[in-house]
Amino acid sequence: MTRLLCTLLLGLLALQASAQGFNASVDRTRLNAGETVELILESDDVTLFGKPDLSPLNQLFEVIGTRQVNRLTTLDGESRATTRWIVTLQPKQSGYVVVPPINLGDLQTLPLTLHVQENSASAADNQLAPVFIDASLDQESVYVQAQSVLTLRIYHSVSLYDDSSLTPLEMPEARIESLGEPRTYEKDINGIRHGVIELRYAIFPQQSGELTIPAQVFSATLVERSRSNDYTPFGPRPGKVTRVKSPEIPLTVKAKPASYPSNVPWLPARALSLAETWSPEPEQAKVGDSLTRSLLLKVDGLSSAQLPPLPATDVEGLRRYPDQPQLANQTSERGMIGSREEREALVANRAGQFALPAVEVVWWNTHDDRLERTSLPARSLDVALNPSLTIEPIAAETPSLPSVQGAPLWPWQLSSALLTLTTLLGFGLWWHARRQPAILRAAQTGPSPRTLLDDLKRACLANDSLTTRHALDAWARQQPETLADMAARFVPLSDALDGLNGTLYSETGQQWQGEDLWRAIRTLPAAQTVEGGAPQETSPLPPLYPR
């Protein structure tokens, strides 16, 4: 257990280390002996000149190659220049290896820790083949709906054309999620340098029993150097087409334990956390104030789609206004981390003390194989009177009546006459308006839909995740349907939103590319029907992309 906690801590600390405009990161923190890893050094200080001092790396690493990338981005009229040095390293030893601090002028990065594992026998057995594929599971037995990580590694000791392909992983009895983009690196196998293409999938079995991970077929064209002189750009590519197949892997899927409560959702996970935040803080709450309560459920080993709704705050005297839940997925070295955030506005209609019940989530710890209960303790919410909401007595607003025996009738008669006149006047205006032609909608205030769409396009193409989030919310508020409804009926938009939310919730500061989100917004089809099968009303907004 101590070793596992150390590995998690090192992974979080090692993924990115920064120091005043000069930071260091690696593309992964766990690798096998003989594999390469990319160290990324980045500086955004234009006053710094020269190159980083890489000499401290020579003791523990072999520097395979170094390349420099200069980038200039412009956002809202402000230009930002960054310089990257991408260093390909190969560790000289296994175990926990520390990347030492790197100096650039007076700046220095923080150390990074890598976990270098011993070589597996499966890759060494196929060392004579120019192209071979290896598949492995992180565990041989899992509970139903729990996560199992499949890793595919394609090794090639020869150059390949860019026409390579891999059959899609399809399993009707399981739910499959891709864990990020494919990784490419190099590995030395018995003195022969191999290129490696690594793909990772999260597999969630939906039924218990024996499950077989099907074989994957990789096909590519090998580059034949001996025939390079005969190559013609419009003719067939010189080379040999090769096809390799990964082994089938059995997976044992266990049923839900009998000791698990039957009245709660089934949540098998490696770790689970539950957090609560308030805005503003509830200590100075008054009658009529809006308090926003946020509950964040974060689960290691499940996707956000598998997380159940959290209990609602149902307390007498508190009006509750819930918001749409925010779902996000994040990938890590161990697989997928799903999160669900639920926000609700609470408004007290009276002063006093309100008892908020505890929030409890029951789940099954797959690492320790036991039942767990994670909860937020019950709390008391004290609400004070709000002087600004005090209503003055009605007697102070009306003139004093003379103290006579019996109330006069003329005020009531006058009120009845005025009521009758206003009713007749209103009916006449309605009848007149009914005979008039339809009146066009009044022009909306605030930014136009076209302006909001242009703002969203600029934010996406600038790869600014935070600005894109704000621009996307502003644009979605002027659409005839919610952003969640659009994502539910258009898969590319849902995937792009998962990527954006994953970047915003990411603790690693990963670079986000907004081209996919903009492409999904640009190709979003219009909704045809609403619930009940009735045709949807024509939107008053202009078309997104007029021809």
C-alpha positions in Angstrom: 0.0 0.0 0.0 2.9 2.4 0.8 4.5 1.6 -2.5 1.3 2.4 -4.3 0.9 5.7 -2.6 4.5 6.6 -3.4 3.9 5.7 -7.1 0.8 8.0 -7.2 2.5 10.8 -5.5 5.6 10.6 -7.8 3.3 10.4 -10.9 1.5 13.6 -9.9 4.7 15.4 -9.1 6.6 14.2 -12.1 4.1 14.9 -14.8 5.0 18.6 -14.8 7.5 20.7 -12.9 7.8 24.5 -13.4 9.9 27.4 -12.1 9.2 31.0 -13.0 8.8 30.8 -16.8 10.9 27.8 -17.4 9.3 24.4 -16.8 9.9 20.7 -17.5 7.5 17.9 -18.3 7.6 14.4 -19.7 5.1 12.6 -22.0 4.8 9.7 -19.5 6.1 8.7 -16.1 6.1 4.9 -16.4 8.0 3.0 -19.1 9.9 -0.2 -19.6 13.6 -0.6 -19.7 15.1 0.2 -23.1 12.3 2.6 -24.0 12.7 6.3 -24.7 10.8 9.2 -23.1 10.5 12.7 -24.3 11.5 15.5 -21.9 9.9 18.8 -22.8 11.6 22.0 -21.6 9.5 25.2 -22.2 10.3 28.9 -21.7 8.0 31.8 -22.2 10.6 34.5 -21.2 11.7 36.3 -24.4 14.6 37.9 -22.5 16.4 34.5 -22.1 18.9 33.5 -24.7 21.0 30.4 -25.3 20.1 26.7 -24.7 19.4 24.7 -21.6 22.4 22.9 -20.0 21.7 19.2 -20.6 25.0 17.9 -19.1 23.2 16.8 -15.8 21.3 14.2 -17.9 24.4 12.2 -19.0 24.8 10.3 -15.7 21.4 8.5 -15.7 20.2 8.9 -19.3 21.4 8.6 -22.9 20.4 11.7 -24.9 19.1 10.3 -28.2 18.2 13.6 -29.8 17.2 17.2 -29.3 15.0 19.5 -31.3 13.8 23.1 -30.8 10.3 24.5 -31.5 9.5 28.2 -31.5 5.8 29.2 -31.2 4.1 32.6 -31.4 0.4 32.8 -30.4 -1.9 35.8 -30.5 -5.0 36.1 -28.4 -7.1 39.3 -27.9 -4.4 41.4 -29.4 -1.7 40.0 -27.1 1.2 38.0 -28.5 2.9 35.3 -26.5 6.2 33.7 -27.6 7.3 30.3 -26.3 10.4 28.2 -27.0 10.4 24.4 -26.5 13.3 22.0 -26.4 12.2 18.4 -26.9 14.8 16.0 -25.6 14.5 12.2 -26.3 16.0 10.3 -23.4 16.7 6.6 -22.7 17.2 5.6 -19.1 20.4 3.7 -18.3 18.9 1.8 -15.4 15.5 0.5 -14.1 13.6 1.4 -11.0 12.8 5.0 -9.9 15.0 7.3 -12.0 15.1 11.1 -11.3 15.5 13.6 -14.1 17.8 16.2 -12.5 17.0 20.0 -12.6 17.9 21.7 -15.9 19.4 25.2 -15.9 18.6 28.0 -18.4 20.4 31.1 -17.4 19.4 31.9 -13.8 16.3 29.7 -14.0 16.1 26.0 -13.0 13.4 23.4 -13.4 12.2 21.1 -10.6 13.3 17.4 -10.7 11.1 14.8 -12.3 10.7 11.1 -11.2 10.3 8.3 -13.7 9.4 4.6 -13.0 11.4 2.4 -15.3 10.1 -1.2 -15.2 12.0 -4.4 -16.3 11.4 -5.7 -19.8 8.6 -8.1 -20.4 9.4 -11.4 -22.1 6.7 -11.1 -24.8 8.5 -8.4 -26.7 11.9 -10.1 -26.5 10.5 -13.4 -28.0 9.5 -11.6 -31.2 12.8 -9.7 -31.6 13.6 -11.2 -35.1 10.4 -10.0 -36.7 10.6 -6.5 -38.3 7.1 -5.7 -37.1 5.2 -7.4 -34.3 2.5 -6.5 -31.9 2.1 -7.1 -28.2 -1.1 -6.8 -26.0 -1.4 -6.9 -22.3 -4.0 -6.3 -19.6 -3.3 -4.5 -16.3 -5.2 -7.3 -14.4 -6.5 -10.7 -15.3 -9.7 -10.5 -13.3 -12.1 -7.6 -12.7 -15.6 -7.0 -11.4 -18.5 -6.4 -13.7 -18.5 -2.7 -15.0 -15.1 -2.2 -13.4 -12.1 -0.9 -15.5 -9.5 -3.1 -17.2 -6.8 -1.3 -19.1 -5.6 -2.9 -22.4 -2.3 -1.8 -23.8 -1.3 -2.5 -27.4 2.3 -1.9 -28.4 3.4 -2.2 -32.1 7.1 -2.7 -32.5 8.9 -2.1 -35.8 12.6 -2.2 -36.5 12.2 -0.9 -40.1 10.6 2.3 -41.4 6.9 2.3 -42.2 4.9 4.3 -44.7 2.0 6.5 -43.3 -0.6 4.1 -44.6 -0.6 1.9 -41.4 -3.9 0.9 -39.9 -5.3 -1.0 -36.9 -8.6 -2.7 -36.8 -11.0 -1.1 -34.3 -11.5 -2.7 -30.9 -15.1 -3.9 -30.8 -16.7 -5.9 -28.0 -20.5 -6.1 -27.8 -20.4 -7.3 -24.2 -18.2 -4.4 -23.0 -17.9 -0.7 -23.1 -14.7 0.6 -24.5 -13.0 4.0 -24.0 -9.8 5.2 -25.7 -7.3 6.5 -23.3 -5.8 9.5 -25.2 -3.9 9.7 -28.5 -1.4 7.0 -29.5 2.1 7.4 -28.1 5.3 7.0 -30.1 8.7 6.3 -28.7 11.7 4.0 -29.2 13.0 0.9 -27.4 16.3 -0.9 -27.6 15.7 -4.7 -27.8 18.9 -6.7 -27.7 20.9 -4.0 -29.4 18.3 -3.3 -32.1 16.4 0.0 -31.9 12.7 -0.4 -32.4 10.0 2.2 -32.9 7.0 1.7 -30.7 3.4 2.8 -31.2 1.4 2.4 -28.0 -2.4 2.5 -27.7 -4.4 2.2 -24.5 -8.0 1.3 -24.0 -10.3 1.2 -20.9 -12.6 -1.8 -21.0 -15.7 -1.9 -18.8 -17.3 -5.4 -19.0 -21.1 -5.3 -18.8 -21.7 -8.9 -17.8 -20.0 -11.4 -15.6 -18.3 -14.6 -16.8 -15.3 -15.3 -19.1 -14.6 -12.6 -21.6 -12.1 -12.7 -24.5 -10.3 -9.6 -25.7 -10.3 -10.1 -29.5 -7.1 -10.0 -31.6 -6.2 -6.7 -33.3 -4.7 -6.7 -36.8 -2.1 -4.1 -37.7 -1.2 -3.6 -41.4 1.5 -1.4 -42.9 3.8 -1.0 -45.8 7.5 -1.5 -45.1 10.0 0.8 -46.6 12.5 -1.0 -48.8 15.6 1.1 -49.1 17.1 -1.0 -51.9 14.3 0.1 -54.2 14.2 3.8 -53.2 15.7 4.8 -56.6 12.8 3.3 -58.4 10.2 5.2 -56.4 7.7 7.3 -58.5 5.3 9.7 -56.7 2.3 8.6 -58.8 3.0 4.9 -58.9 2.7 2.1 -56.3 4.7 2.5 -53.2 7.8 0.3 -53.2 7.7 -1.9 -50.2 6.1 -5.0 -48.7 2.7 -5.0 -47.1 2.8 -6.7 -43.7 0.0 -7.8 -41.4 0.5 -8.8 -37.8 -2.1 -9.9 -35.2 -2.1 -9.4 -31.5 -2.9 -12.4 -29.2 -6.3 -13.0 -27.8 -6.4 -12.3 -24.1 -8.9 -13.9 -21.6 -10.5 -11.8 -19.0 -12.4 -13.1 -16.0 -15.3 -10.9 -15.0 -16.6 -11.3 -11.5 -20.2 -10.7 -10.4 -21.2 -8.0 -7.9 -20.4 -9.2 -4.4 -23.4 -10.5 -2.4 -22.4 -8.2 0.5 -22.9 -5.1 -1.6 -26.2 -3.2 -0.7 -28.9 -3.7 -3.2 -30.5 -0.3 -2.8 -27.5 1.8 -4.0 -25.8 2.0 -7.4 -22.9 -0.4 -8.1 -19.6 1.5 -8.2 -16.5 -0.6 -8.5 -13.4 1.7 -8.4 -9.8 2.0 -7.2 -10.4 5.3 -5.4 -13.2 7.7 -4.8 -13.3 11.2 -3.4 -16.2 13.6 -2.5 -15.7 17.3 -2.0 -18.0 20.2 -1.1 -17.5 23.9 -1.8 -19.8 27.0 -1.1 -20.0 30.3 -2.9 -20.2 32.5 -0.9 -19.3 31.0 2.4 -22.5 30.2 4.4 -21.4 31.6 7.7 -23.0 35.1 7.0 -26.1 33.8 5.2 -29.3 35.9 5.4 -32.8 35.4 4.3 -33.1 35.8 0.5 -29.4 35.3 -0.2 -28.5 32.8 -2.9 -25.9 30.2 -1.7 -24.3 28.0 -4.4 -23.4 24.6 -3.1 -21.1 22.4 -5.3 -20.6 18.7 -4.8 -17.7 17.1 -6.8 -17.5 13.3 -7.1 -14.2 12.0 -8.5 -13.7 8.3 -9.2 -10.5 6.6 -10.3 -11.5 3.6 -12.5 -14.9 4.7 -13.9 -16.0 7.1 -16.6 -18.2 10.1 -15.9 -21.2 8.4 -17.6 -21.1 5.6 -15.0 -21.4 8.0 -12.0 -24.8 8.3 -10.4 -26.6 11.5 -9.3 -25.7 12.8 -5.9 -28.5 13.2 -3.2 -30.4 16.5 -3.5 -30.5 19.0 -0.6 -34.2 18.6 0.4 -34.6 20.7 3.5 -37.9 22.5 4.5 -37.5 26.2 4.3 -34.7 26.1 1.6 -35.7 26.6 -2.0 -33.4 24.6 -4.3 -32.5 25.6 -7.8 -30.3 22.8 -9.4 -28.0 23.3 -12.3 -27.0 20.9 -15.0 -24.4 18.4 -13.8 -20.9 18.8 -15.2 -19.3 15.6 -16.4 -15.6 15.2 -17.3 -13.1 12.4 -18.0 -9.4 12.5 -17.4 -6.8 9.9 -18.4 -3.9 8.9 -16.2 -1.2 6.2 -16.2 -3.7 3.8 -14.5 -6.6 4.5 -16.8 -9.7 6.8 -16.6 -10.7 9.2 -13.9 -14.4 10.3 -14.2 -15.8 13.3 -12.3 -19.3 14.6 -11.8 -20.0 18.1 -10.4 -23.5 19.1 -9.3 -24.3 22.7 -8.4 -27.4 24.0 -6.7 -28.5 27.4 -5.5 -30.1 27.4 -2.0 -32.3 30.3 -0.9 -33.7 30.5 2.6 -37.2 31.9 3.0 -37.0 32.3 6.7 -34.5 32.9 9.4 -33.3 30.2 11.7 -31.1 27.1 11.7 -31.3 24.5 8.9 -29.9 21.0 9.3 -28.3 19.7 6.1 -28.1 15.9 6.0 -24.9 14.0 5.4 -24.0 13.1 1.8 -22.8 9.5 1.5 -21.6 7.5 -1.5 -21.3 3.7 -1.2 -18.7 2.0 -3.5 -16.6 -1.1 -3.8 -12.8 -0.7 -3.4 -11.4 -3.0 -6.2 -7.9 -2.5 -4.9 -8.6 -3.7 -1.4 -11.6 -5.8 -2.4 -14.0 -4.4 0.2 -17.0 -2.2 0.7 -16.3 1.5 1.3 -18.5 4.5 2.3 -17.3 8.0 1.6 -19.4 10.8 3.0 -19.6 14.5 3.8 -20.7 15.1 7.4 -24.0 16.7 8.2 -23.8 20.5 8.9 -25.9 23.2 10.3 -26.8 26.3 8.3 -27.6 29.4 10.3 -29.6 32.0 8.4 -30.1 35.5 9.9 -32.7 38.1 9.2 -32.1 40.4 6.2 -32.9 44.0 7.1 -33.2 45.0 3.5 -36.2 42.6 3.1 -38.2 44.0 6.0 -41.7 45.0 4.8 -43.2 48.2 6.3 -46.7 48.1 7.7 -49.5 48.7 5.2 -51.0 51.4 7.5 -48.0 53.6 6.9 -48.6 53.6 3.2 -52.3 54.6 3.3 -53.8 57.8 4.5 -55.4 57.7 7.9 -59.2 57.5 7.8 -61.3 59.8 9.9 -62.4 58.1 13.1 -66.2 57.9 12.5 -68.7 55.3 13.2 -68.7 52.8 10.3 -66.5 52.8 7.2 -67.7 55.0 4.2 -68.7 53.3 1.0 -67.3 55.7 -1.6 -63.7 54.3 -1.5 -65.0 50.9 -2.4 -67.3 52.2 -5.1 -64.5 54.2 -6.6 -62.2 51.2 -6.6 -64.9 49.0 -8.3 -65.4 51.7 -11.0 -61.7 52.0 -11.7 -61.4 48.2 -11.9 -64.3 48.0 -14.3 -62.8 50.7 -16.5 -59.3 49.1 -16.6 -60.9 45.8 -17.5 -62.9 47.2 -20.4 -59.8 49.1 -21.6 -57.7 46.0 -21.5 -60.3 44.0 -23.4 -60.5 46.7 -26.0 -56.7 46.8 -26.5 -56.6 43.1 -26.8 -59.4 43.1 -29.4 -57.6 45.8 -31.3 -54.2 44.0 -31.2 -55.9 40.8 -32.3 -56.9 42.4 -35.6 -53.5 43.8 -36.3 -50.8 41.9 -38.2 -48.2 39.9 -36.3 -45.5 42.0 -34.7 -41.9 41.0 -35.3 -39.8 40.0 -32.3 -38.0 42.8 -30.7 -34.3 42.9 -31.4 -32.4 41.2 -28.7 -30.0 43.1 -26.5 -26.4 42.1 -25.9 -24.0 40.5 -28.4 -25.5 38.9 -31.5 -25.2 35.2 -32.1 -22.8 35.8 -35.0 -20.5 37.8 -32.6 -20.6 35.0 -30.0 -19.8 32.4 -32.7 -16.8 34.4 -33.9 -15.6 34.7 -30.3 -15.9 31.0 -29.9 -14.0 30.3 -33.2 -11.1 32.6 -32.1 -10.9 30.9 -28.7 -10.9 27.4 -30.2 -8.3 28.2 -32.9 -6.1 29.8 -30.2 -6.2 26.6 -28.2 -7.3 28.6 -25.1 -9.3 26.1 -23.0 -10.6 28.6 -20.4 -11.6 31.3 -22.9 -13.2 28.7 -25.0 -15.3 27.5 -22.0 -16.7 31.0 -21.4 -17.3 31.6 -25.1 -19.0 28.3 -25.4 -21.4 29.0 -22.5 -22.3 32.4 -23.9 -23.0 31.0 -27.3 -25.1 28.1 -25.9 -27.3 30.4 -23.9 -28.7 31.9 -27.1 -29.4 28.5 -28.7 -32.9 26.9 -28.8 -31.6 23.9 -26.9 -29.1 23.3 -24.1 -25.5 22.4 -24.6 -26.1 19.0 -23.0 -29.0 18.3 -25.5 -26.7 19.2 -28.4 -23.9 17.0 -27.1 -26.4 14.1 -26.5 -27.5 14.0 -30.1 -24.2 14.8 -31.8 -21.3 12.4 -30.8 -18.4 14.6 -32.2 -19.5 17.5 -30.0 -19.8 15.2 -27.0 -16.2 13.9 -27.5 -14.9 17.4 -28.0 -16.6 18.6 -24.8 -15.1 15.7 -22.9 -11.7 16.7 -24.2 -12.2 20.4 -23.2 -13.5 19.4 -19.7 -10.7 16.9 -19.2 -8.2 19.7 -19.9 -9.9 22.2 -17.5 -10.0 19.5 -14.7 -6.6 18.2 -15.5 -4.0 18.6 -12.9 -1.2 18.1 -15.4 -1.7 21.2 -17.5 -1.9 19.2 -20.8 -2.0 21.2 -24.0 -5.5 21.4 -25.5 -6.3 21.6 -29.2 -9.5 23.4 -30.0 -9.8 22.4 -33.7 -12.0 19.4 -32.9 -14.4 21.4 -30.9 -14.7 24.1 -33.5 -15.2 21.5 -36.2 -18.0 19.9 -34.1 -19.7 23.3 -33.6 -19.4 24.1 -37.3 -20.9 20.7 -38.4 -23.6 20.6 -35.7 -26.9 19.6 -37.4 -30.1 21.4 -36.5 -32.6 19.6 -34.2 -35.7 18.3 -36.1 -38.1 17.3 -33.3 -38.8 17.8 -29.7 -40.2 15.5 -27.1 -43.5 14.1 -28.0 -42.8 14.0 -31.8 -44.0 17.5 -32.5 -42.0 19.6 -34.9 -39.6 22.0 -33.3 -40.4 25.7 -33.6 -38.3 27.8 -36.0 -35.5 29.5 -34.1 -35.6 33.3 -34.2 -31.8 33.4 -34.4 -30.1 33.7 -37.8 -28.4 30.6 -39.2 -25.0 29.7 -37.9 -23.4 29.4 -41.3 -25.4 31.3 -43.9 -24.7 30.3 -47.5 
